[in-house]
Amino acid sequence: MNQLALSYLYLAFAIVSEVIGTTFLQKSEQFSRLVPTLLVGVFYAASFFLLSLALKNISLGVAYAIWGGVGIVLTAIIGVVVFRQTLDAGALVGIGLIVAGVIVANVFSNTLSH
């Protein structure tokens, strides 16, 4: 596997780790439950470590845009499916604009070097 592909794999695992950590953040009930609180720390630490590995071959702007954008979408989906939260039209449009922004920045910008 080439280094760039490996970096995107690290980024994917960083995103998944961050989303799991955020899910446990909800379950921690403002850090009042020990096990979910510890899992928040474990998954966030793993996420940042994996993100740092991804940054060896992916520029910071590209990696962070993907990490943030995909993380927001996955976290919103988990909120709806797991926690039975609802998203109104404004939330859906806002999330859509974030996704569109990530796509535009990655496809059309020369500032973010790949």
C-alpha positions as CSV (number, residue, x, y, z in Angstrom):
1,M,0.0,0.0,0.0
2,N,1.4,3.4,-0.9
3,Q,2.0,6.0,1.7
4,L,-0.8,8.4,0.6
5,A,-3.3,5.6,0.7
6,L,-2.1,4.5,4.1
7,S,-2.4,8.2,5.3
8,Y,-6.1,8.2,4.2
9,L,-6.6,5.0,6.0
10,Y,-5.2,6.5,9.2
11,L,-7.5,9.5,8.6
12,A,-10.5,7.2,8.2
13,F,-9.7,5.5,11.5
14,A,-9.1,8.9,13.2
15,I,-12.6,10.0,12.1
16,V,-14.2,6.8,13.4
17,S,-12.3,7.1,16.7
18,E,-13.4,10.7,17.1
19,V,-17.0,9.8,16.4
20,I,-16.9,6.9,19.0
21,G,-15.3,9.3,21.5
22,T,-18.0,11.8,20.9
23,T,-20.7,9.2,21.4
24,F,-19.2,8.3,24.7
25,L,-19.1,12.0,25.6
26,Q,-22.9,11.9,25.4
27,K,-23.0,8.7,27.5
28,S,-20.6,10.2,30.1
29,E,-23.3,12.5,31.3
30,Q,-21.0,15.5,31.8
31,F,-18.2,13.3,32.9
32,S,-20.2,11.9,35.9
33,R,-20.0,8.3,34.7
34,L,-16.5,6.8,35.0
35,V,-16.3,4.2,32.2
36,P,-17.8,6.4,29.4
37,T,-15.5,9.2,30.6
38,L,-12.4,7.0,30.3
39,L,-13.5,5.8,26.9
40,V,-13.9,9.4,25.7
41,G,-10.2,10.0,26.6
42,V,-9.1,6.7,25.0
43,F,-10.9,7.3,21.7
44,Y,-10.0,11.0,21.5
45,A,-6.3,10.2,22.1
46,A,-6.4,7.5,19.5
47,S,-8.1,9.9,17.1
48,F,-5.5,12.6,17.5
49,F,-2.7,10.0,17.2
50,L,-4.1,8.6,14.0
51,L,-4.7,12.1,12.7
52,S,-1.0,12.9,13.3
53,L,0.0,9.9,11.3
54,A,-2.3,11.0,8.5
55,L,-0.6,14.4,8.4
56,K,2.7,12.8,7.3
57,N,1.3,12.8,3.7
58,I,-1.9,14.8,3.7
59,S,-1.8,18.6,4.2
60,L,-3.3,19.9,7.4
61,G,-6.1,21.8,5.7
62,V,-7.2,18.8,3.7
63,A,-7.0,16.4,6.5
64,Y,-8.8,18.6,9.0
65,A,-11.6,19.5,6.5
66,I,-12.3,15.9,5.9
67,W,-11.9,14.9,9.5
68,G,-14.3,17.7,10.7
69,G,-16.8,17.3,7.8
70,V,-17.2,13.6,7.9
71,G,-17.1,13.6,11.7
72,I,-20.0,16.0,11.8
73,V,-22.1,14.0,9.4
74,L,-21.4,10.7,11.2
75,T,-22.0,12.2,14.7
76,A,-25.3,13.7,13.5
77,I,-26.4,10.2,12.2
78,I,-25.4,8.6,15.5
79,G,-27.4,11.3,17.3
80,V,-30.5,10.5,15.3
81,V,-30.1,6.7,15.3
82,V,-28.7,6.0,18.7
83,F,-29.9,8.9,20.8
84,R,-33.2,9.4,19.0
85,Q,-32.4,13.1,18.5
86,T,-34.1,15.0,15.7
87,L,-32.6,17.3,13.1
88,D,-34.8,20.1,11.8
89,A,-34.5,21.7,8.3
90,G,-32.0,24.3,9.5
91,A,-29.7,21.6,11.0
92,L,-29.9,19.6,7.8
93,V,-29.1,22.6,5.6
94,G,-26.3,23.6,7.8
95,I,-24.7,20.1,7.7
96,G,-25.2,20.1,4.0
97,L,-23.4,23.4,3.7
98,I,-20.5,22.0,5.7
99,V,-20.2,19.0,3.5
100,A,-20.4,21.2,0.4
101,G,-17.7,23.4,1.8
102,V,-15.4,20.5,2.4
103,I,-16.0,19.2,-1.2
104,V,-15.4,22.7,-2.7
105,A,-12.2,23.2,-0.7
106,N,-10.8,19.8,-1.6
107,V,-11.8,19.8,-5.3
108,F,-11.5,23.4,-6.4
109,S,-8.9,25.1,-4.1
110,N,-5.3,25.4,-5.0
111,T,-4.5,26.7,-1.5
112,L,-5.0,23.3,0.1
113,S,-2.2,21.2,-1.4
114,H,-2.8,17.5,-1.7
